[in-house]
């Protein structure tokens, strides 16, 4: 429990410290996906390559409680000054790959409705791009079609964090 609180505190401080950079500079615009691209290809392009940008952040999320995710979403909402356009990359790329994956299973929606709806709202506003780890989903017995469509499925959460870092994102 203490470790999770430390991780959450570090994330909160990082978000707080990054706010001026996020609000001051904008990464380059992203081209819309091609009309003939598959849904998987379109989702993969949803997270832009931001070479050399100082304000593209990835949050490696492995939080264990609804309260921890709510606090993270509070901070993202504080950073969001307006809905983002299609050309604007998300403020933060979130990668879910711990026990919190279970919160997003459609079977659990009645219990976690407020959290899932809040995540969907932030994704719709362009504030976040949320990836969910299929490896963790399998470990929890959750199939691909048993999570909301706004979540971008990735084979392995830690691998997605690495991919984002290689593409110019900064670890928080």
N, C-alpha and C positions, 0 to 999 in steps of 0.2 A: 504494500500500500504506500509506503514511504517513497519507493522508487517512482511510482506513478505520479505522486504529487510533485516530486522534483522535476520529472519530465514535463508535466503540465506547467509548472512555474517557469521552466526554461522556455517553453513555447510561448507562454504569455509575454515574457520579457522580450523575446525575439520579435514577436508581432508588434509589441509596443515600440520597440526601438526602430523597427523597419517602417513604421507608419509614415514618417516624413519622406522617405525615399519612394515608397509606393505612390504616395499622393503627388510627388513632384515630377517624377519622370514616368514615361510610358514606354513599354517595349514596342518594337516595330509591329505594324499591322500584319494580320494573318490573312492569307487568301482563303476564301470559302472553299470547301471541299468540292471536287468535281461532281457533276451530275451523275456520272456513271460509276462512281466509287461505291463499294459495298459499305454497309453500315459499320463494320469493323474498321475499315480504312478511314471512314469519316471520323469515327470516334478517336482513332489514333492520331489524326491530324488536329483534333480539338485542343491538344496541348501543344502550343507552338514551340518552335525552336527559337531561342532567344540568345543568339551568340553575343557574348560580351555585355549583355544587359545587367545592370546592377539591381534590378527590382523584380525579377522573376523568382518566386519563392516556392519551395516544395516543403510540405509538412509531412513528415513520416509519422503517421498516426497509428498508435497502438494504445488507445485509451480504453479503460475498462468500465467506465460508468457513463450513464446518460448525462450526469452533471458535468463531467469533464468535457464531453463533446459540446454541451450547451455553452460552456464558458469559451470554448474555442470559436463557436459560431458567433458568440457575442462580440469577440474581437474582430472577426471578419466583417461583421455588420458595422462596427465602428470605422473600419478602414474604407468601406464602400461609400463613396460620395455621390454616386449616381449609378443607374443601371448601365452596364457596359454594352457596347455595340458588338456586332458580330466580328468586326475587325480588331477589337480589343481583346487581348489574351486575358485569362482569368487573373485576379490578384494573387491567388494562391492555388497550387495544385495539392490536393489532399490525397494521401494514399492510405486507405484503410486495410489493415492486414492482421488485426488481432481479434480478440473476443467481441469487439464492437461490430464486427461484420454481422453477427447474429441480430443486432438491432434492426438491420435493414432487410431481413428476410420478410417476404410478403406475409407469411403465416404469423409473424410477430407484429404486423402493422397495427392492429388494434391497440396493442400495449405501448408501442413506441411511435404512435402516429405523430405527435407534436415534433419529435426529433426528425423523423423522416420528412415531414412536410417542410420543416425549416431548412433542411439540407436541400430539398428540391427547389425551394424558393431562392436560396443563394446561388444554386446552379443556374436557375432560369435567369437570374439577374446578371449572370456572367461573372460573379464574384469568385466562384470556385469551380475547379474541375475536380470531380471526386472519382478516384479509381478504387475499385474493390478487388481484393486478391482472390482469384479462383482457387488457389491452393487452400487457403483458409476456409473458403466456402465449402470445398469438398470435405475438409476435416470436420466441419460442422454439419455435414449432410444437406447442404443448400445447393440446389441446381441453379444453372445460369438463368433460367426463366423464373426463378423464385426471388429475384431482387428487382427493384424499380429500374425502369429504363434509363433514368438520368445518370445512373452509376455506370462508369466506364469499366468494363471487366478487363483485368490484366492477369496473365498467367501466375505471376509471382510478385507480391507487393514489394519486397526489398529490391527485386530486380527493376521494377518500375521506378523506384526512387533513384537507383543508379542511372537509369536511362535519362531521367529528368536532369540529374546533375550533369551528365555528359552533354546535355543539350542547353546548358547555360543557366539552369536554375540554381539557386543558392539554397543550401540546406538550412533549415531553421531548427 
